[in-house]
Amino acid sequence: VVFINLGGEYTDIPEEVGFAATLFSSAITEEQRRGILQEKYKIPAGEYPSKELNEMGFIYEDTKSRFLREGRIQTSVDAIVNLINKKGFSLEEALMMFDLSKKEEETIVPLVQEKLRETQAGS
Amino acid sequence: MNEMGFIYEDTKNRFLREGRVQTSVDAIVNLVNDEGFSLEEALGVFELSKQEEEIVISLVREKLSQ
């Protein structure tokens, strides 16, 4: 079995793997990708599998950021609920323990509130 | 194709774990330094696997000693 890393950043795409490298390269924008596929490889815009590629998650940096963020959110929500329920923290006090971006906080707060409702309803 | 599916799942799990560990380490350091938690007490707040806990403890100790 041979693994070929096609998603990295490189300035010279080897011709032999040019098509696959273009599909998975993280060094170009989606617009550039479509342009290369259409102009160089004659793939019409309608046949560009953008949805499938996104679902496959082979765009390395997007995949990495997405799952890192998901892991951060998962852990933060559970821990914040524990700090509130078991240690008597307020939501604001608990949030301060985590180095979260504004966007992460906006995602986490409703999830915490929902989990608090569930845990408090169950008790 | 099956192999690629396994690689995807491995990659996903690796980054999920990295995110969980990252967040836990930073928050545990804050709980210990700012709230007077013991390491064990702070760890108890997080729902980590045994493997994640081992990694987190090591990273927290390193950060606390800096």
N, CA and C atoms of all chains as a GROMACS GRO file, in nm:
protein
  567
    1VAL      N    1   0.086  -0.119   0.000
    1VAL     CA    2   0.000   0.000   0.000
    1VAL      C    3   0.089   0.124   0.000
    2VAL      N    4   0.062   0.214  -0.089
    2VAL     CA    5   0.142   0.336  -0.098
    2VAL      C    6   0.052   0.454  -0.069
    3PHE      N    7   0.094   0.540   0.023
    3PHE     CA    8   0.018   0.660   0.053
    3PHE      C    9   0.086   0.780  -0.012
    4ILE      N   10   0.007   0.858  -0.081
    4ILE     CA   11   0.061   0.979  -0.143
    4ILE      C   12  -0.010   1.097  -0.082
    5ASN      N   13   0.065   1.187  -0.022
    5ASN     CA   14   0.004   1.305   0.040
    5ASN      C   15  -0.028   1.407  -0.068
    6LEU      N   16  -0.156   1.424  -0.093
    6LEU     CA   17  -0.195   1.514  -0.201
    6LEU      C   18  -0.250   1.646  -0.151
    7GLY      N   19  -0.270   1.660  -0.023
    7GLY     CA   20  -0.340   1.778   0.027
    7GLY      C   21  -0.250   1.890   0.074
    8GLY      N   22  -0.119   1.871   0.062
    8GLY     CA   23  -0.029   1.970   0.120
    8GLY      C   24  -0.010   2.091   0.032
    9GLU      N   25   0.077   2.179   0.079
    9GLU     CA   26   0.106   2.299   0.002
    9GLU      C   27   0.232   2.276  -0.079
   10TYR      N   28   0.225   2.292  -0.208
   10TYR     CA   29   0.345   2.280  -0.290
   10TYR      C   30   0.328   2.370  -0.411
   11THR      N   31   0.440   2.419  -0.458
   11THR     CA   32   0.433   2.514  -0.570
   11THR      C   33   0.434   2.442  -0.705
   12ASP      N   34   0.502   2.329  -0.713
   12ASP     CA   35   0.504   2.253  -0.838
   12ASP      C   36   0.426   2.125  -0.820
   13ILE      N   37   0.311   2.119  -0.878
   13ILE     CA   38   0.232   1.996  -0.867
   13ILE      C   39   0.286   1.895  -0.968
   14PRO      N   40   0.331   1.779  -0.920
   14PRO     CA   41   0.385   1.679  -1.013
   14PRO      C   42   0.281   1.642  -1.117
   15GLU      N   43   0.323   1.638  -1.242
   15GLU     CA   44   0.229   1.616  -1.351
   15GLU      C   45   0.157   1.483  -1.338
   16GLU      N   46   0.231   1.386  -1.289
   16GLU     CA   47   0.173   1.250  -1.281
   16GLU      C   48   0.052   1.245  -1.188
   17VAL      N   49   0.054   1.327  -1.086
   17VAL     CA   50  -0.057   1.326  -0.991
   17VAL      C   51  -0.130   1.460  -0.992
   18GLY      N   52  -0.111   1.533  -1.101
   18GLY     CA   53  -0.163   1.669  -1.109
   18GLY      C   54  -0.312   1.680  -1.083
   19PHE      N   55  -0.389   1.593  -1.142
   19PHE     CA   56  -0.534   1.601  -1.127
   19PHE      C   57  -0.576   1.578  -0.982
   20ALA      N   58  -0.526   1.469  -0.925
   20ALA     CA   59  -0.561   1.437  -0.786
   20ALA      C   60  -0.509   1.544  -0.691
   21ALA      N   61  -0.389   1.593  -0.719
   21ALA     CA   62  -0.330   1.696  -0.633
   21ALA      C   63  -0.414   1.823  -0.638
   22THR      N   64  -0.464   1.856  -0.755
   22THR     CA   65  -0.549   1.975  -0.770
   22THR      C   66  -0.676   1.958  -0.688
   23LEU      N   67  -0.732   1.839  -0.690
   23LEU     CA   68  -0.856   1.813  -0.615
   23LEU      C   69  -0.835   1.837  -0.466
   24PHE      N   70  -0.720   1.795  -0.414
   24PHE     CA   71  -0.703   1.791  -0.269
   24PHE      C   72  -0.610   1.899  -0.212
   25SER      N   73  -0.552   1.980  -0.298
   25SER     CA   74  -0.454   2.078  -0.251
   25SER      C   75  -0.517   2.179  -0.156
   26SER      N   76  -0.446   2.207  -0.047
   26SER     CA   77  -0.492   2.309   0.048
   26SER      C   78  -0.428   2.444   0.019
   27ALA      N   79  -0.346   2.450  -0.087
   27ALA     CA   80  -0.272   2.573  -0.117
   27ALA      C   81  -0.348   2.664  -0.213
   28ILE      N   82  -0.461   2.618  -0.262
   28ILE     CA   83  -0.536   2.699  -0.359
   28ILE      C   84  -0.679   2.718  -0.310
   29THR      N   85  -0.741   2.824  -0.356
   29THR     CA   86  -0.881   2.850  -0.318
   29THR      C   87  -0.974   2.762  -0.402
   30GLU      N   88  -1.100   2.755  -0.361
   30GLU     CA   89  -1.197   2.676  -0.437
   30GLU      C   90  -1.213   2.730  -0.578
   31GLU      N   91  -1.206   2.863  -0.587
   31GLU     CA   92  -1.220   2.926  -0.719
   31GLU      C   93  -1.103   2.886  -0.810
   32GLN      N   94  -0.984   2.886  -0.755
   32GLN     CA   95  -0.866   2.846  -0.832
   32GLN      C   96  -0.878   2.698  -0.872
   33ARG      N   97  -0.927   2.619  -0.777
   33ARG     CA   98  -0.941   2.474  -0.802
   33ARG      C   99  -1.037   2.452  -0.920
   34ARG      N  100  -1.152   2.518  -0.916
   34ARG     CA  101  -1.249   2.503  -1.024
   34ARG      C  102  -1.189   2.547  -1.157
   35GLY      N  103  -1.114   2.658  -1.152
   35GLY     CA  104  -1.052   2.712  -1.272
   35GLY      C  105  -0.956   2.612  -1.335
   36ILE      N  106  -0.870   2.554  -1.251
   36ILE     CA  107  -0.771   2.457  -1.302
   36ILE      C  108  -0.843   2.334  -1.358
   37LEU      N  109  -0.944   2.287  -1.286
   37LEU     CA  110  -1.016   2.167  -1.331
   37LEU      C  111  -1.085   2.192  -1.464
   38GLN      N  112  -1.139   2.312  -1.479
   38GLN     CA  113  -1.208   2.343  -1.604
   38GLN      C  114  -1.111   2.366  -1.718
   39GLU      N  115  -1.009   2.449  -1.693
   39GLU     CA  116  -0.920   2.489  -1.802
   39GLU      C  117  -0.820   2.379  -1.839
   40LYS      N  118  -0.758   2.321  -1.737
   40LYS     CA  119  -0.651   2.224  -1.766
   40LYS      C  120  -0.706   2.084  -1.791
   41TYR      N  121  -0.807   2.046  -1.711
   41TYR     CA  122  -0.854   1.908  -1.719
   41TYR      C  123  -0.990   1.895  -1.785
   42LYS      N  124  -1.043   2.009  -1.834
   42LYS     CA  125  -1.168   2.010  -1.910
   42LYS      C  126  -1.285   1.948  -1.835
   43ILE      N  127  -1.289   1.970  -1.705
   43ILE     CA  128  -1.403   1.919  -1.628
   43ILE      C  129  -1.503   2.032  -1.614
   44PRO      N  130  -1.622   2.013  -1.668
   44PRO     CA  131  -1.722   2.122  -1.661
   44PRO      C  132  -1.762   2.152  -1.517
   45ALA      N  133  -1.802   2.276  -1.495
   45ALA     CA  134  -1.836   2.320  -1.360
   45ALA      C  135  -1.942   2.231  -1.295
   46GLY      N  136  -2.036   2.186  -1.374
   46GLY     CA  137  -2.146   2.105  -1.320
   46GLY      C  138  -2.101   1.969  -1.270
   47GLU      N  139  -1.986   1.923  -1.315
   47GLU     CA  140  -1.937   1.791  -1.274
   47GLU      C  141  -1.836   1.799  -1.161
   48TYR      N  142  -1.807   1.919  -1.115
   48TYR     CA  143  -1.709   1.935  -1.007
   48TYR      C  144  -1.771   1.885  -0.876
   49PRO      N  145  -1.711   1.783  -0.816
   49PRO     CA  146  -1.775   1.720  -0.698
   49PRO      C  147  -1.749   1.796  -0.568
   50SER      N  148  -1.788   1.923  -0.562
   50SER     CA  149  -1.751   2.002  -0.443
   50SER      C  150  -1.818   1.949  -0.317
   51LYS      N  151  -1.945   1.910  -0.330
   51LYS     CA  152  -2.018   1.860  -0.212
   51LYS      C  153  -1.950   1.732  -0.162
   52GLU      N  154  -1.918   1.642  -0.257
   52GLU     CA  155  -1.858   1.514  -0.218
   52GLU      C  156  -1.720   1.536  -0.156
   53LEU      N  157  -1.644   1.628  -0.216
   53LEU     CA  158  -1.510   1.655  -0.162
   53LEU      C  159  -1.519   1.713  -0.022
   54ASN      N  160  -1.613   1.805  -0.002
   54ASN     CA  161  -1.631   1.861   0.131
   54ASN      C  162  -1.668   1.753   0.230
   55GLU      N  163  -1.759   1.664   0.188
   55GLU     CA  164  -1.801   1.558   0.279
   55GLU      C  165  -1.687   1.461   0.308
   56MET      N  166  -1.602   1.438   0.210
   56MET     CA  167  -1.489   1.348   0.233
   56MET      C  168  -1.392   1.410   0.333
   57GLY      N  169  -1.390   1.540   0.340
   57GLY     CA  170  -1.305   1.605   0.440
   57GLY      C  171  -1.157   1.591   0.413
   58PHE      N  172  -1.118   1.581   0.286
   58PHE     CA  173  -0.976   1.567   0.258
   58PHE      C  174  -0.906   1.700   0.245
   59ILE      N  175  -0.982   1.809   0.259
   59ILE     CA  176  -0.916   1.940   0.258
   59ILE      C  177  -0.860   1.956   0.398
   60TYR      N  178  -0.730   1.924   0.410
   60TYR     CA  179  -0.666   1.896   0.537
   60TYR      C  180  -0.685   2.003   0.643
   61GLU      N  181  -0.657   2.124   0.610
   61GLU     CA  182  -0.661   2.230   0.711
   61GLU      C  183  -0.803   2.254   0.760
   62ASP      N  184  -0.899   2.249   0.668
   62ASP     CA  185  -1.039   2.267   0.707
   62ASP      C  186  -1.082   2.156   0.800
   63THR      N  187  -1.041   2.033   0.764
   63THR     CA  188  -1.076   1.917   0.845
   63THR      C  189  -1.015   1.930   0.983
   64LYS      N  190  -0.886   1.964   0.985
   64LYS     CA  191  -0.815   1.975   1.112
   64LYS      C  192  -0.881   2.081   1.201
   65SER      N  193  -0.903   2.200   1.145
   65SER     CA  194  -0.962   2.310   1.224
   65SER      C  195  -1.100   2.272   1.274
   66ARG      N  196  -1.177   2.209   1.187
   66ARG     CA  197  -1.314   2.175   1.222
   66ARG      C  198  -1.318   2.077   1.339
   67PHE      N  199  -1.234   1.975   1.333
   67PHE     CA  200  -1.239   1.875   1.440
   67PHE      C  201  -1.169   1.921   1.566
   68LEU      N  202  -1.066   2.005   1.552
   68LEU     CA  203  -1.004   2.064   1.672
   68LEU      C  204  -1.108   2.145   1.746
   69ARG      N  205  -1.182   2.225   1.669
   69ARG     CA  206  -1.284   2.311   1.728
   69ARG      C  207  -1.395   2.227   1.792
   70GLU      N  208  -1.433   2.120   1.724
   70GLU     CA  209  -1.538   2.033   1.777
   70GLU      C  210  -1.493   1.970   1.909
   71GLY      N  211  -1.366   1.928   1.914
   71GLY     CA  212  -1.312   1.870   2.037
   71GLY      C  213  -1.309   1.972   2.149
   72ARG      N  214  -1.269   2.095   2.115
   72ARG     CA  215  -1.263   2.202   2.215
   72ARG      C  216  -1.403   2.231   2.270
   73ILE      N  217  -1.499   2.238   2.181
   73ILE     CA  218  -1.636   2.269   2.223
   73ILE      C  219  -1.693   2.156   2.309
   74GLN      N  220  -1.676   2.033   2.263
   74GLN     CA  221  -1.723   1.915   2.336
   74GLN      C  222  -1.676   1.919   2.482
   75THR      N  223  -1.546   1.934   2.496
   75THR     CA  224  -1.485   1.933   2.629
   75THR      C  225  -1.528   2.052   2.713
   76SER      N  226  -1.534   2.168   2.651
   76SER     CA  227  -1.571   2.289   2.726
   76SER      C  228  -1.713   2.278   2.779
   77VAL      N  229  -1.806   2.234   2.695
   77VAL     CA  230  -1.946   2.224   2.737
   77VAL      C  231  -1.958   2.131   2.858
   78ASP      N  232  -1.901   2.012   2.847
   78ASP     CA  233  -1.913   1.916   2.958
   78ASP      C  234  -1.849   1.968   3.085
   79ALA      N  235  -1.732   2.029   3.072
   79ALA     CA  236  -1.660   2.077   3.191
   79ALA      C  237  -1.732   2.197   3.253
   80ILE      N  238  -1.784   2.284   3.171
   80ILE     CA  239  -1.855   2.402   3.224
   80ILE      C  240  -1.979   2.358   3.300
   81VAL      N  241  -2.052   2.260   3.246
   81VAL     CA  242  -2.170   2.208   3.316
   81VAL      C  243  -2.128   2.148   3.451
   82ASN      N  244  -2.018   2.076   3.452
   82ASN     CA  245  -1.969   2.018   3.578
   82ASN      C  246  -1.928   2.125   3.678
   83LEU      N  247  -1.865   2.231   3.630
   83LEU     CA  248  -1.823   2.340   3.720
   83LEU      C  249  -1.946   2.407   3.781
   84ILE      N  250  -2.050   2.421   3.702
   84ILE     CA  251  -2.173   2.484   3.752
   84ILE      C  252  -2.246   2.390   3.849
   85ASN      N  253  -2.268   2.266   3.805
   85ASN     CA  254  -2.347   2.174   3.885
   85ASN      C  255  -2.275   2.122   4.009
   86LYS      N  256  -2.145   2.098   3.996
   86LYS     CA  257  -2.074   2.031   4.107
   86LYS      C  258  -1.988   2.126   4.189
   87LYS      N  259  -1.948   2.239   4.131
   87LYS     CA  260  -1.858   2.330   4.202
   87LYS      C  261  -1.920   2.468   4.230
   88GLY      N  262  -2.043   2.486   4.190
   88GLY     CA  263  -2.113   2.610   4.222
   88GLY      C  264  -2.068   2.732   4.143
   89PHE      N  265  -2.001   2.710   4.032
   89PHE     CA  266  -1.960   2.824   3.949
   89PHE      C  267  -2.082   2.884   3.880
   90SER      N  268  -2.077   3.015   3.852
   90SER     CA  269  -2.175   3.074   3.762
   90SER      C  270  -2.127   3.045   3.619
   91LEU      N  271  -2.216   3.065   3.523
   91LEU     CA  272  -2.177   3.041   3.383
   91LEU      C  273  -2.060   3.132   3.345
   92GLU      N  274  -2.067   3.257   3.386
   92GLU     CA  275  -1.961   3.352   3.350
   92GLU      C  276  -1.827   3.312   3.414
   93GLU      N  277  -1.832   3.270   3.540
   93GLU     CA  278  -1.709   3.228   3.609
   93GLU      C  279  -1.649   3.107   3.539
   94ALA      N  280  -1.736   3.013   3.502
   94ALA     CA  281  -1.688   2.890   3.438
   94ALA      C  282  -1.628   2.922   3.300
   95LEU      N  283  -1.693   3.008   3.225
   95LEU     CA  284  -1.643   3.045   3.092
   95LEU      C  285  -1.505   3.107   3.101
   96MET      N  286  -1.481   3.181   3.209
   96MET     CA  287  -1.351   3.249   3.223
   96MET      C  288  -1.235   3.151   3.239
   97MET      N  289  -1.266   3.027   3.277
   97MET     CA  290  -1.159   2.928   3.294
   97MET      C  291  -1.108   2.878   3.159
   98PHE      N  292  -1.184   2.907   3.054
   98PHE     CA  293  -1.150   2.855   2.921
   98PHE      C  294  -1.107   2.967   2.829
   99ASP      N  295  -1.004   2.945   2.754
   99ASP     CA  296  -0.956   3.047   2.661
   99ASP      C  297  -1.030   3.031   2.529
  100LEU      N  298  -1.153   3.081   2.526
  100LEU     CA  299  -1.239   3.059   2.409
  100LEU      C  300  -1.248   3.185   2.325
  101SER      N  301  -1.261   3.166   2.196
  101SER     CA  302  -1.285   3.280   2.107
  101SER      C  303  -1.431   3.321   2.125
  102LYS      N  304  -1.464   3.441   2.079
  102LYS     CA  305  -1.601   3.492   2.090
  102LYS      C  306  -1.697   3.395   2.016
  103LYS      N  307  -1.652   3.348   1.902
  103LYS     CA  308  -1.736   3.260   1.820
  103LYS      C  309  -1.759   3.127   1.894
  104GLU      N  310  -1.653   3.075   1.958
  104GLU     CA  311  -1.668   2.949   2.032
  104GLU      C  312  -1.762   2.969   2.150
  105GLU      N  313  -1.747   3.083   2.216
  105GLU     CA  314  -1.835   3.113   2.330
  105GLU      C  315  -1.981   3.118   2.286
  106GLU      N  316  -2.005   3.180   2.173
  106GLU     CA  317  -2.143   3.192   2.122
  106GLU      C  318  -2.201   3.054   2.090
  107THR      N  319  -2.115   2.961   2.050
  107THR     CA  320  -2.161   2.824   2.022
  107THR      C  321  -2.182   2.749   2.153
  108ILE      N  322  -2.092   2.770   2.246
  108ILE     CA  323  -2.092   2.691   2.371
  108ILE      C  324  -2.204   2.729   2.466
  109VAL      N  325  -2.230   2.856   2.482
  109VAL     CA  326  -2.329   2.900   2.582
  109VAL      C  327  -2.465   2.832   2.562
  110PRO      N  328  -2.524   2.832   2.441
  110PRO     CA  329  -2.653   2.764   2.426
  110PRO      C  330  -2.644   2.614   2.454
  111LEU      N  331  -2.532   2.552   2.419
  111LEU     CA  332  -2.516   2.408   2.443
  111LEU      C  333  -2.509   2.380   2.593
  112VAL      N  334  -2.441   2.468   2.665
  112VAL     CA  335  -2.432   2.455   2.811
  112VAL      C  336  -2.570   2.471   2.873
  113GLN      N  337  -2.641   2.573   2.827
  113GLN     CA  338  -2.774   2.599   2.884
  113GLN      C  339  -2.868   2.482   2.858
  114GLU      N  340  -2.856   2.423   2.740
  114GLU     CA  341  -2.941   2.307   2.707
  114GLU      C  342  -2.905   2.189   2.796
  115LYS      N  343  -2.777   2.165   2.816
  115LYS     CA  344  -2.733   2.053   2.899
  115LYS      C  345  -2.771   2.075   3.045
  116LEU      N  346  -2.766   2.199   3.089
  116LEU     CA  347  -2.805   2.229   3.227
  116LEU      C  348  -2.953   2.199   3.246
  117ARG      N  349  -3.034   2.234   3.147
  117ARG     CA  350  -3.178   2.206   3.154
  117ARG      C  351  -3.200   2.055   3.163
  118GLU      N  352  -3.125   1.979   3.082
  118GLU     CA  353  -3.141   1.833   3.081
  118GLU      C  354  -3.098   1.774   3.216
  119THR      N  355  -2.982   1.819   3.266
  119THR     CA  356  -2.932   1.760   3.390
  119THR      C  357  -3.018   1.801   3.508
  120GLN      N  358  -3.068   1.922   3.505
  120GLN     CA  359  -3.151   1.968   3.616
  120GLN      C  360  -3.290   1.908   3.608
  121ALA      N  361  -3.338   1.880   3.489
  121ALA     CA  362  -3.469   1.816   3.473
  121ALA      C  363  -3.463   1.671   3.522
  122GLY      N  364  -3.347   1.609   3.502
  122GLY     CA  365  -3.330   1.469   3.541
  122GLY      C  366  -3.311   1.450   3.689
  123SER      N  367  -3.273   1.557   3.760
  123SER     CA  368  -3.244   1.540   3.904
  123SER      C  369  -3.367   1.561   3.992
  124MET      N  370  -1.072   0.175  -0.061
  124MET     CA  371  -1.170   0.273  -0.015
  124MET      C  372  -1.195   0.256   0.135
  125ASN      N  373  -1.201   0.125   0.178
  125ASN     CA  374  -1.219   0.100   0.321
  125ASN      C  375  -1.104   0.158   0.399
  126GLU      N  376  -0.983   0.138   0.348
  126GLU     CA  377  -0.863   0.189   0.412
  126GLU      C  378  -0.871   0.340   0.426
  127MET      N  379  -0.919   0.409   0.320
  127MET     CA  380  -0.930   0.554   0.322
  127MET      C  381  -1.032   0.596   0.428
  128GLY      N  382  -1.139   0.516   0.440
  128GLY     CA  383  -1.240   0.548   0.542
  128GLY      C  384  -1.182   0.539   0.681
  129PHE      N  385  -1.098   0.437   0.704
  129PHE     CA  386  -1.035   0.422   0.835
  129PHE      C  387  -0.940   0.537   0.862
  130ILE      N  388  -0.867   0.580   0.758
  130ILE     CA  389  -0.774   0.691   0.775
  130ILE      C  390  -0.851   0.816   0.813
  131TYR      N  391  -0.964   0.837   0.748
  131TYR     CA  392  -1.047   0.954   0.778
  131TYR      C  393  -1.091   0.951   0.923
  132GLU      N  394  -1.140   0.835   0.968
  132GLU     CA  395  -1.187   0.825   1.106
  132GLU      C  396  -1.072   0.844   1.204
  133ASP      N  397  -0.956   0.787   1.172
  133ASP     CA  398  -0.839   0.804   1.258
  133ASP      C  399  -0.801   0.951   1.267
  134THR      N  400  -0.800   1.019   1.152
  134THR     CA  401  -0.764   1.161   1.147
  134THR      C  402  -0.865   1.242   1.228
  135LYS      N  403  -0.992   1.213   1.206
  135LYS     CA  404  -1.096   1.286   1.280
  135LYS      C  405  -1.078   1.267   1.430
  136ASN      N  406  -1.063   1.143   1.473
  136ASN     CA  407  -1.049   1.115   1.617
  136ASN      C  408  -0.925   1.179   1.676
  137ARG      N  409  -0.818   1.182   1.595
  137ARG     CA  410  -0.693   1.241   1.643
  137ARG      C  411  -0.712   1.389   1.671
  138PHE      N  412  -0.778   1.459   1.578
  138PHE     CA  413  -0.796   1.602   1.598
  138PHE      C  414  -0.900   1.632   1.705
  139LEU      N  415  -1.003   1.550   1.716
  139LEU     CA  416  -1.100   1.568   1.825
  139LEU      C  417  -1.027   1.557   1.959
  140ARG      N  418  -0.940   1.455   1.970
  140ARG     CA  419  -0.866   1.432   2.094
  140ARG      C  420  -0.772   1.550   2.121
  141GLU      N  421  -0.707   1.598   2.016
  141GLU     CA  422  -0.614   1.710   2.031
  141GLU      C  423  -0.688   1.833   2.082
  142GLY      N  424  -0.807   1.856   2.027
  142GLY     CA  425  -0.889   1.969   2.073
  142GLY      C  426  -0.930   1.953   2.218
  143ARG      N  427  -0.970   1.830   2.255
  143ARG     CA  428  -1.010   1.805   2.394
  143ARG      C  429  -0.893   1.825   2.489
  144VAL      N  430  -0.777   1.774   2.450
  144VAL     CA  431  -0.658   1.785   2.535
  144VAL      C  432  -0.615   1.931   2.550
  145GLN      N  433  -0.609   2.002   2.437
  145GLN     CA  434  -0.572   2.145   2.435
  145GLN      C  435  -0.656   2.223   2.535
  146THR      N  436  -0.787   2.208   2.522
  146THR     CA  437  -0.881   2.283   2.605
  146THR      C  438  -0.868   2.244   2.751
  147SER      N  439  -0.856   2.117   2.776
  147SER     CA  440  -0.847   2.069   2.915
  147SER      C  441  -0.722   2.122   2.983
  148VAL      N  442  -0.609   2.116   2.914
  148VAL     CA  443  -0.482   2.161   2.973
  148VAL      C  444  -0.493   2.308   3.015
  149ASP      N  445  -0.537   2.391   2.922
  149ASP     CA  446  -0.544   2.535   2.952
  149ASP      C  447  -0.640   2.563   3.068
  150ALA      N  448  -0.755   2.497   3.066
  150ALA     CA  449  -0.855   2.523   3.170
  150ALA      C  450  -0.809   2.470   3.306
  151ILE      N  451  -0.743   2.355   3.306
  151ILE     CA  452  -0.696   2.297   3.433
  151ILE      C  453  -0.589   2.386   3.495
  152VAL      N  454  -0.500   2.440   3.411
  152VAL     CA  455  -0.399   2.532   3.462
  152VAL      C  456  -0.465   2.654   3.525
  153ASN      N  457  -0.569   2.705   3.460
  153ASN     CA  458  -0.642   2.819   3.515
  153ASN      C  459  -0.710   2.783   3.648
  154LEU      N  460  -0.770   2.665   3.654
  154LEU     CA  461  -0.839   2.624   3.777
  154LEU      C  462  -0.740   2.608   3.893
  155VAL      N  463  -0.623   2.555   3.861
  155VAL     CA  464  -0.521   2.535   3.965
  155VAL      C  465  -0.463   2.671   4.010
  156ASN      N  466  -0.428   2.752   3.912
  156ASN     CA  467  -0.362   2.880   3.944
  156ASN      C  468  -0.458   2.985   4.000
  157ASP      N  469  -0.576   2.994   3.943
  157ASP     CA  470  -0.668   3.103   3.979
  157ASP      C  471  -0.772   3.065   4.083
  158GLU      N  472  -0.809   2.936   4.088
  158GLU     CA  473  -0.919   2.896   4.177
  158GLU      C  474  -0.872   2.805   4.289
  159GLY      N  475  -0.742   2.777   4.291
  159GLY     CA  476  -0.689   2.696   4.400
  159GLY      C  477  -0.727   2.549   4.394
  160PHE      N  478  -0.768   2.501   4.278
  160PHE     CA  479  -0.801   2.359   4.264
  160PHE      C  480  -0.673   2.278   4.274
  161SER      N  481  -0.685   2.156   4.328
  161SER     CA  482  -0.574   2.062   4.316
  161SER      C  483  -0.583   2.004   4.174
  162LEU      N  484  -0.475   1.942   4.130
  162LEU     CA  485  -0.475   1.883   3.996
  162LEU      C  486  -0.584   1.776   3.983
  163GLU      N  487  -0.596   1.695   4.087
  163GLU     CA  488  -0.696   1.587   4.084
  163GLU      C  489  -0.838   1.644   4.077
  164GLU      N  490  -0.860   1.748   4.156
  164GLU     CA  491  -0.992   1.812   4.160
  164GLU      C  492  -1.027   1.871   4.023
  165ALA      N  493  -0.929   1.937   3.963
  165ALA     CA  494  -0.951   1.999   3.832
  165ALA      C  495  -0.974   1.892   3.725
  166LEU      N  496  -0.899   1.784   3.733
  166LEU     CA  497  -0.916   1.674   3.636
  166LEU      C  498  -1.056   1.615   3.646
  167GLY      N  499  -1.108   1.611   3.766
  167GLY     CA  500  -1.240   1.553   3.788
  167GLY      C  501  -1.352   1.627   3.716
  168VAL      N  502  -1.324   1.750   3.678
  168VAL     CA  503  -1.426   1.832   3.610
  168VAL      C  504  -1.438   1.791   3.462
  169PHE      N  505  -1.334   1.726   3.413
  169PHE     CA  506  -1.328   1.693   3.270
  169PHE      C  507  -1.355   1.546   3.246
  170GLU      N  508  -1.429   1.518   3.143
  170GLU     CA  509  -1.462   1.379   3.112
  170GLU      C  510  -1.363   1.328   3.007
  171LEU      N  511  -1.247   1.289   3.056
  171LEU     CA  512  -1.139   1.246   2.966
  171LEU      C  513  -1.121   1.096   2.976
  172SER      N  514  -1.074   1.038   2.867
  172SER     CA  515  -1.039   0.897   2.870
  172SER      C  516  -0.909   0.884   2.949
  173LYS      N  517  -0.877   0.760   2.986
  173LYS     CA  518  -0.755   0.734   3.063
  173LYS      C  519  -0.633   0.783   2.985
  174GLN      N  520  -0.632   0.755   2.856
  174GLN     CA  521  -0.519   0.795   2.772
  174GLN      C  522  -0.507   0.947   2.765
  175GLU      N  523  -0.621   1.015   2.749
  175GLU     CA  524  -0.622   1.160   2.742
  175GLU      C  525  -0.576   1.219   2.875
  176GLU      N  526  -0.620   1.159   2.985
  176GLU     CA  527  -0.583   1.208   3.117
  176GLU      C  528  -0.432   1.202   3.136
  177GLU      N  529  -0.371   1.096   3.093
  177GLU     CA  530  -0.225   1.082   3.107
  177GLU      C  531  -0.153   1.191   3.032
  178ILE      N  532  -0.201   1.219   2.911
  178ILE     CA  533  -0.138   1.324   2.829
  178ILE      C  534  -0.160   1.460   2.896
  179VAL      N  535  -0.283   1.483   2.942
  179VAL     CA  536  -0.317   1.612   3.002
  179VAL      C  537  -0.235   1.638   3.128
  180ILE      N  538  -0.222   1.535   3.212
  180ILE     CA  539  -0.146   1.552   3.338
  180ILE      C  540  -0.003   1.596   3.307
  181SER      N  541   0.056   1.528   3.212
  181SER     CA  542   0.194   1.559   3.175
  181SER      C  543   0.206   1.703   3.124
  182LEU      N  544   0.114   1.744   3.039
  182LEU     CA  545   0.120   1.879   2.982
  182LEU      C  546   0.088   1.986   3.088
  183VAL      N  547  -0.004   1.954   3.177
  183VAL     CA  548  -0.038   2.050   3.283
  183VAL      C  549   0.082   2.072   3.374
  184ARG      N  550   0.148   1.962   3.411
  184ARG     CA  551   0.265   1.974   3.502
  184ARG      C  552   0.374   2.058   3.436
  185GLU      N  553   0.390   2.036   3.306
  185GLU     CA  554   0.490   2.112   3.232
  185GLU      C  555   0.455   2.260   3.232
  186LYS      N  556   0.329   2.290   3.210
  186LYS     CA  557   0.286   2.429   3.205
  186LYS      C  558   0.292   2.495   3.342
  187LEU      N  559   0.260   2.420   3.444
  187LEU     CA  560   0.262   2.476   3.579
  187LEU      C  561   0.404   2.506   3.625
  188SER      N  562   0.499   2.429   3.572
  188SER     CA  563   0.636   2.449   3.616
  188SER      C  564   0.705   2.564   3.541
  189GLN      N  565   0.639   2.617   3.439
  189GLN     CA  566   0.700   2.726   3.360
  189GLN      C  567   0.689   2.860   3.432
   0.00000   0.00000   0.00000
